[in-house]
Amino acid sequence: MGDNGMSLYPNTCLVESKTTVQTVAGTVSPTYATRIASLACSIQNRNLQTTNTFGKPTLVNVYKLYTPFNSTTTAIDPSDRITWRGKIFEITGIGDGAGRQHQFEIDMLEVK
């Protein structure tokens, strides 16, 4: 099978790990540091879901990210966040696609 210029993973995204710091006022504030600067991936918009935000029903975009299964991607933690095309996503699920250690899948909610 020849290369037709199409890639299984045509996009790249940023993966950031979450840490917390205590402010001068004593509150805890989240900060993010780069875990993976350029993750090759494919991202698909799965559907809209209704959530209860501040007592009001709110529609949110649900996405699925596909990436090669390897030691780098399996180090992604559920507390990490994904940035892609100026959008920020919260990770809601992580798994090994079909269970064959071929493709890593991440479920995400768009938060910003």
N, C-alpha and C positions, 0 to 999 in steps of 0.2 A: 504494500500500500504506500503510495507516494505522499509527499507533503504538499498539500494544496494551499498552503499559506494560512490555514485555519488552525487555531490552537484550542485545546480543551479549556485552557485557562487564559482568556484574552485580556483580563483585567489585572490590575495590581491594587492592593490596599495596604494601609498602615495598621499594624496591631500594636496597641499600647497596653502596658500593664499598669494596674492601679495600685497606688500606695497612699497612705494617709499621713498627714503631718499635723501637728498640733500648732494652732496659731497662738499669737501673743495673748489673745483673749481667752485661750483655753479651749476653744472649739476645735473639732477635728475636721480637716478639709482634705478632700481627695485630690491627688495629683497624679499625672500620668507620665510614664516614661516609655520610649520606644522599645518594644520587644522585637518586632520584625518590621523593618523599614519598607520593604517592598515584597509583599506576599503575592505570588502568582495565583490567580483565582478566577472563578466564574461566579457571578452573583445574579440570582433570579428573584424577582418580586413574586412572592407566593400568593398573598392575598391581603385583604384588609381584615382586621379584627377589632371588635369593640372592647374597650377597657373602661374601667371606672376610675377616672382621674378627677380628684377633688369633688367627688360626689356627682359628677356628670359623665354620661356616656361619651367616649371619645374614640374615633377611628384611628388606628395605627397601622402603618405598613409593616408587613412581616416579610422577611427576606431569608433566602438560604444561600450560603456561601459554600462553594465546592473548591477544594484545593488538593494537591497531591498528599498522600499519606506518607509522612516521614518524621524524623525525630524533631525537626523544627516545628512542624504544625501540631504534633501531638503535645508539645509543651504549652500550647495556648490554653489559658485558664478561663473558666467561666466568669471571673471577675474582670477580665480584660475587656477592652472595647475596640471596635473596628471603625476606621475612618476611610470613606470611599467617596470620591467625587464631591467633597465638601460636606458630606452627611456623616453623622455619628450614629453608631449602632451599639446597642447593648446585646450581649450574647445571652441567649435564652436556652441553648442546648448545643452540645458537642457530641459528635459520634463518628464511628467508623462505617460510613455508608452502608455497604452490603455485608459488612463483617469480614471482608477479605483483605484488609490492610492495603487497599489500592487507592481509595479516595476518602478524604476527610471532609466531613460536613459540619457546618456551623449554622444553627438557627439564630436569627437576629431580629431585633425590633429597632426601627428607626426612632431615635430619641431627639435628634436635632438636625 
